[in-house]
Amino acid sequence: MSEEELIALFMGQKLLSQFMGTPFERKVRNALDKILSAIPESGVADLNSINDIVSFDIRPLRGDEERVLNNYSRLAAAIEKRKKVWLRYYSASSDEVNERYVDPYHLRYHQGA
């Protein structure tokens, strides 16, 4: 495996870690394990040494894990089925709790949430 391919794999491995703690964790872990099992031992050693050179700021899941994962699953299902969801949220600009129906289109993992 070339050095460029190892770097690409390393970066993919780090980026896939975003799925840890989500409903996709098991599928991502299985795929990554299959890829890593196909790499010769020397390649895995090279892959681990790249960790000293490159790092990512991927924050761990924050908040009550069970609640976050439940909300994540419900929103992902609503996106897939193109369904509206009722949200209660805090608005910092008005310092109020608001409620409304929304049409979710995309989920973004940002700073642990």
VOPASE-655415 format. One record per residue: residue number from 0; residue in one letter; x negated, y, z of N, C-alpha, C in turn. Coordinates in Angstrom, 2 decimals. Atoms other than C-alpha are relative to their C-alpha. Example, Ala and Ser with C-alpha at 12.3 -4.5 7.8 and 13.67 -1.06 7.14 Angstrom:
! VOPASE-655415
+-----+--------+---------+---------+---------+---------+---------+---------+---------+---------+---------+
: num : residu :     n.X :     n.Y :     n.Z :    ca.X :    ca.Y :    ca.Z :     c.X :     c.Y :     c.Z :
+-----+--------+---------+---------+---------+---------+---------+---------+---------+---------+---------+
:   0 :      A :   -0.89 :   -1.19 :    0.00 :  -12.30 :   -4.50 :    7.80 :   -0.90 :    1.20 :    0.00 :
:   1 :      S :    0.82 :   -1.19 :   -0.06 :  -13.67 :   -1.06 :    7.14 :    0.77 :    1.09 :    0.73 :
+-----+--------+---------+---------+---------+---------+---------+---------+---------+---------+---------+
! end
This chain:
! VOPASE-655415
+-----+--------+---------+---------+---------+---------+---------+---------+---------+---------+---------+
: num : residu :     n.X :     n.Y :     n.Z :    ca.X :    ca.Y :    ca.Z :     c.X :     c.Y :     c.Z :
+-----+--------+---------+---------+---------+---------+---------+---------+---------+---------+---------+
:   0 :      M :   -0.86 :   -1.17 :    0.00 :    0.00 :    0.00 :    0.00 :   -0.90 :    1.23 :    0.00 :
:   1 :      S :    0.84 :   -1.19 :    0.10 :   -1.42 :    3.39 :   -0.95 :    0.19 :    0.91 :    1.21 :
:   2 :      E :   -0.09 :   -0.95 :   -1.11 :   -2.08 :    6.16 :    1.56 :    1.25 :    0.87 :   -0.12 :
:   3 :      E :   -1.19 :   -0.82 :    0.22 :    0.67 :    8.26 :    0.00 :    1.27 :   -0.76 :    0.36 :
:   4 :      E :   -1.17 :    0.82 :   -0.33 :    3.16 :    5.40 :    0.34 :    0.13 :   -0.19 :    1.51 :
:   5 :      L :   -0.03 :    0.13 :   -1.46 :    2.19 :    4.91 :    3.99 :    0.51 :    1.28 :    0.66 :
:   6 :      I :   -0.45 :   -1.28 :   -0.55 :    2.70 :    8.61 :    4.69 :    1.51 :    0.16 :   -0.23 :
:   7 :      A :   -1.43 :   -0.09 :    0.31 :    6.10 :    8.51 :    2.95 :    0.80 :   -0.91 :    0.93 :
:   8 :      L :   -0.68 :    0.94 :   -0.88 :    7.09 :    5.45 :    5.00 :    0.02 :    0.54 :    1.43 :
:   9 :      F :    0.07 :   -0.57 :   -1.35 :    5.91 :    7.10 :    8.22 :    1.02 :    1.13 :    0.16 :
:  10 :      M :   -0.95 :   -1.12 :   -0.07 :    7.92 :   10.24 :    7.47 :    1.44 :   -0.51 :    0.01 :
:  11 :      G :   -1.33 :    0.59 :    0.01 :   10.96 :    8.13 :    6.66 :    0.36 :   -0.61 :    1.34 :
:  12 :      Q :   -0.22 :    0.61 :   -1.30 :   10.57 :    6.22 :    9.91 :    0.33 :    1.06 :    1.04 :
:  13 :      K :   -0.25 :   -1.08 :   -0.96 :   10.43 :    9.45 :   11.90 :    1.36 :    0.65 :   -0.24 :
:  14 :      L :   -1.28 :   -0.63 :    0.31 :   13.40 :   10.96 :   10.10 :    1.17 :   -0.93 :    0.32 :
:  15 :      L :   -1.07 :    0.95 :   -0.32 :   15.44 :    7.77 :   10.53 :    0.27 :   -0.07 :    1.50 :
:  16 :      S :   -0.22 :    0.03 :   -1.44 :   14.95 :    8.09 :   14.27 :    1.13 :    0.95 :    0.41 :
:  17 :      Q :   -1.15 :   -0.87 :   -0.28 :   17.63 :   10.81 :   14.07 :    1.27 :   -0.81 :    0.24 :
:  18 :      F :   -1.20 :    0.81 :   -0.12 :   20.15 :    7.98 :   13.90 :    0.07 :   -0.79 :    1.30 :
:  19 :      M :   -0.02 :    0.71 :   -1.26 :   19.18 :    6.55 :   17.28 :    1.07 :    0.62 :    0.89 :
:  20 :      G :   -1.08 :   -0.47 :   -0.84 :   22.14 :    6.80 :   19.59 :    1.27 :    0.33 :   -0.76 :
:  21 :      T :   -1.20 :   -0.23 :    0.80 :   24.63 :    7.08 :   16.72 :    0.59 :   -1.34 :   -0.40 :
:  22 :      P :   -0.58 :    1.27 :    0.45 :   26.99 :    4.47 :   15.31 :   -0.82 :   -0.68 :   -1.10 :
:  23 :      F :    0.81 :    0.57 :    1.07 :   24.45 :    3.95 :   12.50 :   -1.31 :   -0.61 :    0.50 :
:  24 :      E :    1.29 :    0.43 :   -0.54 :   21.59 :    3.00 :   14.84 :   -0.35 :   -1.43 :   -0.37 :
:  25 :      R :    0.30 :    1.41 :    0.25 :   21.85 :   -0.77 :   14.39 :   -0.36 :   -0.23 :   -1.47 :
:  26 :      K :    0.28 :    0.17 :    1.43 :   21.95 :   -0.57 :   10.58 :   -1.35 :    0.58 :   -0.37 :
:  27 :      V :    1.28 :   -0.64 :    0.29 :   19.02 :    1.83 :   10.45 :   -1.15 :   -0.82 :    0.58 :
:  28 :      R :    1.04 :    0.81 :   -0.64 :   16.99 :   -0.28 :   12.90 :   -0.24 :   -1.27 :   -0.80 :
:  29 :      N :    0.16 :    1.22 :    0.79 :   17.65 :   -3.45 :   10.86 :   -0.75 :    0.27 :   -1.30 :
:  30 :      A :    0.68 :   -0.34 :    1.26 :   16.58 :   -1.76 :    7.61 :   -1.47 :    0.31 :    0.25 :
:  31 :      L :    1.38 :   -0.36 :   -0.31 :   13.45 :   -0.33 :    9.20 :   -0.82 :   -1.23 :    0.38 :
:  32 :      D :    0.70 :    1.24 :   -0.38 :   12.52 :   -3.69 :   10.75 :   -0.34 :   -0.83 :   -1.23 :
:  33 :      K :    0.27 :    0.75 :    1.23 :   12.82 :   -5.35 :    7.32 :   -1.16 :    0.61 :   -0.78 :
:  34 :      I :    1.07 :   -0.68 :    0.73 :   10.59 :   -2.73 :    5.71 :   -1.34 :   -0.22 :    0.70 :
:  35 :      L :    1.26 :    0.15 :   -0.74 :    7.97 :   -2.92 :    8.47 :   -0.51 :   -1.43 :   -0.03 :
:  36 :      S :    0.45 :    1.40 :    0.03 :    7.91 :   -6.73 :    8.38 :   -0.66 :   -0.35 :   -1.33 :
:  37 :      A :    0.59 :    0.26 :    1.31 :    6.92 :   -6.56 :    4.69 :   -1.38 :    0.63 :   -0.15 :
:  38 :      I :    1.30 :   -0.67 :    0.08 :    3.84 :   -4.44 :    5.42 :   -1.05 :   -0.87 :    0.67 :
:  39 :      P :    1.08 :    0.75 :   -0.64 :    0.55 :   -6.24 :    6.09 :   -0.43 :    0.68 :    1.30 :
:  40 :      E :    0.42 :   -0.53 :   -1.30 :   -0.88 :   -5.79 :    9.61 :   -0.90 :    1.23 :   -0.15 :
:  41 :      S :    0.90 :   -1.14 :    0.18 :   -3.57 :   -3.43 :    8.30 :    0.80 :    1.25 :   -0.37 :
:  42 :      G :   -0.85 :   -1.13 :    0.36 :   -0.86 :   -1.21 :    6.81 :    0.73 :    0.57 :    1.19 :
:  43 :      V :   -0.70 :   -0.45 :   -1.20 :    1.03 :   -1.07 :   10.10 :   -0.97 :    0.79 :    0.88 :
:  44 :      A :    1.00 :   -0.73 :   -0.77 :   -2.20 :   -0.02 :   11.85 :   -0.23 :    1.38 :   -0.60 :
:  45 :      D :    0.17 :   -1.30 :    0.66 :   -2.69 :    2.73 :    9.26 :    1.21 :    0.89 :    0.24 :
:  46 :      L :   -1.24 :   -0.75 :   -0.22 :    0.94 :    3.77 :    9.70 :   -0.01 :    0.60 :    1.40 :
:  47 :      N :    0.04 :   -0.49 :   -1.37 :    0.46 :    4.09 :   13.46 :   -1.03 :    1.12 :    0.16 :
:  48 :      S :    1.03 :   -1.04 :   -0.13 :   -2.70 :    6.21 :   13.01 :    0.48 :    1.33 :   -0.57 :
:  49 :      I :   -0.54 :   -1.24 :    0.58 :   -0.72 :    8.74 :   10.95 :    0.70 :    0.82 :    1.09 :
:  50 :      N :   -0.68 :   -0.68 :   -1.09 :    1.15 :    9.57 :   14.16 :   -0.89 :    1.05 :    0.66 :
:  51 :      D :    0.93 :   -0.98 :   -0.57 :   -1.99 :   11.40 :   15.33 :   -0.12 :    1.24 :   -0.88 :
:  52 :      I :    0.18 :   -1.08 :    0.96 :   -1.85 :   13.64 :   12.25 :    1.28 :    0.81 :   -0.22 :
:  53 :      V :   -1.27 :   -0.64 :    0.33 :    1.85 :   14.41 :   11.66 :    1.01 :   -0.26 :    1.11 :
:  54 :      S :   -1.08 :    0.22 :   -0.97 :    4.73 :   14.95 :   14.08 :    1.23 :    0.80 :   -0.43 :
:  55 :      F :   -1.27 :   -0.66 :    0.31 :    8.38 :   16.01 :   13.87 :    0.65 :    0.43 :    1.30 :
:  56 :      D :   -0.75 :   -0.47 :   -1.16 :   10.57 :   17.95 :   16.27 :    1.43 :   -0.50 :   -0.11 :
:  57 :      I :   -1.33 :    0.61 :    0.03 :   13.51 :   15.56 :   16.41 :    0.40 :   -0.21 :    1.45 :
:  58 :      R :   -0.37 :    0.01 :   -1.41 :   15.26 :   16.07 :   19.70 :    0.94 :   -1.16 :    0.31 :
:  59 :      P :   -0.89 :    1.09 :   -0.39 :   16.98 :   13.28 :   21.62 :    1.44 :    0.50 :    0.16 :
:  60 :      L :   -1.41 :   -0.30 :   -0.19 :   20.75 :   13.14 :   21.92 :    0.19 :    0.70 :    1.34 :
:  61 :      R :   -0.24 :   -0.71 :   -1.25 :   21.98 :   15.63 :   24.53 :    1.49 :   -0.02 :    0.33 :
:  62 :      G :   -1.39 :    0.06 :   -0.45 :   25.15 :   15.68 :   26.59 :    0.34 :   -1.41 :    0.45 :
:  63 :      D :   -0.48 :    1.32 :   -0.42 :   27.22 :   12.77 :   27.86 :   -0.01 :   -0.91 :   -1.22 :
:  64 :      E :    0.21 :    0.84 :    1.18 :   26.11 :   10.03 :   25.46 :    1.28 :   -0.66 :   -0.49 :
:  65 :      E :   -1.23 :    0.69 :    0.41 :   29.40 :    8.13 :   25.47 :    0.98 :    0.97 :   -0.66 :
:  66 :      R :   -0.91 :   -1.01 :    0.56 :   31.41 :   11.29 :   24.81 :   -0.49 :    0.48 :   -1.37 :
:  67 :      V :    0.56 :   -0.45 :    1.27 :   29.05 :   12.48 :   22.06 :    0.20 :   -1.06 :   -1.08 :
:  68 :      L :   -0.15 :    1.08 :    0.98 :   29.10 :    9.08 :   20.33 :    1.46 :   -0.21 :   -0.39 :
:  69 :      N :   -1.42 :    0.12 :    0.31 :   32.89 :    8.89 :   20.58 :    0.43 :    1.11 :   -0.96 :
:  70 :      N :   -0.34 :   -1.12 :    0.89 :   33.24 :   12.35 :   19.02 :   -0.63 :   -0.18 :   -1.38 :
:  71 :      Y :    0.71 :    0.24 :    1.26 :   30.66 :   11.48 :   16.36 :    0.76 :   -1.03 :   -0.84 :
:  72 :      S :   -0.72 :    1.06 :    0.71 :   32.53 :    8.29 :   15.44 :    1.34 :    0.49 :   -0.54 :
:  73 :      R :   -1.30 :   -0.53 :    0.42 :   35.90 :   10.05 :   15.30 :   -0.14 :    0.97 :   -1.17 :
:  74 :      L :    0.21 :   -0.97 :    1.08 :   34.55 :   12.86 :   13.13 :   -0.46 :   -0.69 :   -1.28 :
:  75 :      A :    0.47 :    0.74 :    1.18 :   32.71 :   10.45 :   10.81 :    1.16 :   -0.72 :   -0.68 :
:  76 :      A :   -1.17 :    0.69 :    0.57 :   35.92 :    8.44 :   10.36 :    0.94 :    0.99 :   -0.68 :
:  77 :      A :   -0.87 :   -1.02 :    0.60 :   37.91 :   11.62 :    9.68 :   -0.58 :    0.49 :   -1.33 :
:  78 :      I :    0.65 :   -0.43 :    1.24 :   35.38 :   12.70 :    7.05 :    0.20 :   -1.07 :   -1.08 :
:  79 :      E :   -0.12 :    1.10 :    0.96 :   35.45 :    9.29 :    5.38 :    1.43 :   -0.13 :   -0.53 :
:  80 :      K :   -1.41 :    0.16 :    0.39 :   39.27 :    9.19 :    5.34 :    0.65 :    1.32 :   -0.42 :
:  81 :      R :   -0.49 :   -1.34 :    0.37 :   39.62 :   12.91 :    4.55 :    1.22 :    0.40 :    0.84 :
:  82 :      K :   -1.07 :   -0.32 :   -0.95 :   41.76 :   13.49 :    7.65 :   -0.35 :    1.26 :    0.78 :
:  83 :      K :    0.18 :   -1.15 :   -0.89 :   42.26 :   16.66 :    9.69 :   -0.20 :   -0.51 :    1.42 :
:  84 :      V :    0.15 :    0.31 :   -1.42 :   41.20 :   16.64 :   13.33 :    0.34 :    1.24 :    0.82 :
:  85 :      W :   -0.33 :   -1.07 :   -0.92 :   42.38 :   18.72 :   16.27 :   -1.21 :    0.20 :    0.90 :
:  86 :      L :    1.18 :   -0.30 :   -0.81 :   39.46 :   20.45 :   18.03 :    0.32 :    1.01 :    1.08 :
:  87 :      R :    0.03 :   -1.01 :   -1.06 :   39.12 :   22.29 :   21.29 :   -1.46 :    0.38 :    0.14 :
:  88 :      Y :    1.39 :   -0.43 :   -0.01 :   35.97 :   24.39 :   21.32 :   -0.14 :    1.35 :    0.70 :
:  89 :      Y :    0.30 :   -1.27 :   -0.65 :   34.33 :   27.27 :   23.14 :   -0.59 :    0.95 :   -1.03 :
:  90 :      S :    0.50 :   -1.05 :    0.88 :   33.78 :   30.48 :   21.17 :   -0.81 :    0.99 :    0.83 :
:  91 :      A :    0.86 :   -0.93 :   -0.75 :   30.81 :   32.45 :   22.49 :    0.35 :    1.45 :   -0.33 :
:  92 :      S :   -0.28 :   -1.39 :    0.40 :   31.83 :   35.56 :   20.53 :    1.21 :    0.58 :    0.73 :
:  93 :      S :   -1.19 :   -0.50 :   -0.71 :   35.24 :   35.81 :   22.23 :    0.04 :   -0.46 :    1.46 :
:  94 :      D :    0.06 :    0.56 :   -1.35 :   34.27 :   33.94 :   25.42 :    1.32 :   -0.68 :    0.37 :
:  95 :      E :   -1.27 :    0.70 :   -0.20 :   37.41 :   31.82 :   25.01 :   -0.09 :   -1.43 :   -0.53 :
:  96 :      V :   -0.17 :    1.35 :    0.53 :   38.36 :   28.21 :   24.50 :    1.13 :    0.08 :   -1.02 :
:  97 :      N :   -0.99 :   -0.02 :    1.09 :   40.22 :   27.82 :   21.20 :    0.34 :   -1.42 :   -0.42 :
:  98 :      E :   -0.43 :    1.28 :    0.55 :   42.13 :   24.97 :   19.58 :    0.51 :    0.22 :   -1.41 :
:  99 :      R :   -0.52 :   -0.09 :    1.38 :   42.89 :   24.31 :   15.93 :   -0.28 :   -1.31 :   -0.74 :
: 100 :      Y :    0.28 :    1.09 :    0.92 :   43.06 :   21.73 :   13.17 :   -1.12 :    0.43 :   -0.93 :
: 101 :      V :    1.07 :   -0.26 :    0.97 :   39.98 :   21.49 :   10.97 :   -0.10 :   -1.18 :   -0.96 :
: 102 :      D :    0.31 :    1.03 :    0.98 :   39.01 :   19.54 :    7.87 :   -1.51 :   -0.21 :    0.01 :
: 103 :      P :    1.46 :    0.19 :   -0.05 :   35.56 :   18.11 :    8.64 :   -0.51 :   -0.55 :   -1.34 :
: 104 :      Y :    0.60 :    0.42 :    1.27 :   33.32 :   17.69 :    5.58 :   -1.36 :   -0.67 :    0.18 :
: 105 :      H :    1.39 :    0.44 :   -0.14 :   29.88 :   16.92 :    6.98 :   -0.39 :    0.07 :    1.47 :
: 106 :      L :    0.55 :   -0.05 :   -1.35 :   28.13 :   16.09 :   10.25 :   -1.49 :    0.31 :   -0.10 :
: 107 :      R :    1.42 :   -0.35 :   -0.02 :   24.75 :   17.64 :   11.01 :   -0.54 :   -0.22 :    1.40 :
: 108 :      Y :    0.70 :    0.21 :   -1.26 :   22.44 :   16.44 :   13.75 :   -0.97 :    1.16 :    0.16 :
: 109 :      H :    0.83 :   -1.18 :   -0.18 :   20.82 :   19.61 :   15.12 :   -0.35 :    0.17 :    1.48 :
: 110 :      Q :    0.51 :   -0.20 :   -1.35 :   18.69 :   19.96 :   18.26 :    0.69 :   -0.90 :    1.02 :
: 111 :      G :   -0.54 :    0.98 :   -0.92 :   20.09 :   16.83 :   19.84 :    1.50 :   -0.08 :    0.08 :
: 112 :      A :   -1.47 :    0.05 :   -0.04 :   23.75 :   17.41 :   19.07 :    0.56 :   -0.05 :   -1.41 :
+-----+--------+---------+---------+---------+---------+---------+---------+---------+---------+---------+
! end
